[in-house]
């Protein structure tokens, strides 16, 4: 390896390391993780009883669509 490649790798690795440490120590993303959201981390027990979905609710039937013809 020549000097330019070594410096490039060291600067890139150092910058990535500093960015990762700053991102994790700032606490912003990690403090909010699992506290709210509508995807993976949402817990029904965290919602008020009025906002919880009913377990007895029946879904609407799937609407029928007309069949489409194929070109042979």
N, C-alpha and C positions, 0 to 999 in steps of 0.2 A: 504494500500500500504506500502511496506517496502522501505527502504532507496535507494536500488539499482534501483527500478522501478522509483522512484521520480527523482533521478539524471539522469537516462537515458532519461526520458521524457523532463526534463528541458534542457539538453544538446542538444537533437535532435531538440527541438523547437527553442532554441536559435540559433543553427547553421542554421536552415532553414530561420529564420528571418534575420539573418545577410547576408546570401547569397542572399535572395530576395531583400533586401535594396541595397546591392552592385550592383546587376544586374540592378536594375532600375535606380540608381543614376549614373551609369557609362555612361549612355546616348547612348552607342553604338547601341544596338538593337532598342531603341525607336527613335533615330534620323533617322534611315534608314527605319523605318516602313512607308510604303506607298510611298516611293520615287522612287522605282524601283521594277522590278519583272515582271513576266509573268503570274501571277495567279490572286489573288483577288484584289490587290491594283493597278493594272496597269490601267492607264487612257489614252485613245487614244489621248486626247487633249495634253498630255505631249510629244507625239512623233512628230518628224518633219513630214511635209505633205508627203514627199516622202516615209516614212516608214509606213504610215497608210494603213491598208488593204482597198481595194476597196469595197464599199457597193453594187456595181452592179455586182460583180464577181459571176459567176455561178459555183457551185461545179461539179466535175466530177461525172458521174454516178457510182453507186455501181457495182463492177464487179460481174458477176454471178458465182456461185460455183456449181459444180456438187452435186447432192443429194447423200447422203450416205445411204446404206441399213441398215436395222435393223435385228438383229438376234432374232428370236422368240423362 
